[in-house]
Amino acid sequence: MLTCKDFLHELSEYLDENVDAELRSKLERHISECPNCWVIADTTRRTIRIYKGMDPYPIPAEVEGRLMRALEKKMADKKRTQ
């Protein structure tokens, strides 16, 4: 029997239709029996559909710069702790 944690671990692959038939069947059975996981799957699927239908919006240069600096700092901090 699949747990909610198992389902969430496979959610992305399930929505991308990258799971084999046996696992897909188990995931769909879990969704049909678990209202919480059904809501998560349905909401995620709808969100993906909305975002796929949108035009790209460019990130302002200032925001992109802050984001890149934050990522560089995070990566540098991670290297120091390893």
Secondary structure, DSSP 8 states (H G I E B T S, - for coil): ---HHHHHHHHHHHHTT-S-HHHHHHHHHHHHH-HHHHHHHHHHHHHHHHHHTS------HHHHHHHHHHHHHHHHHHHHH-
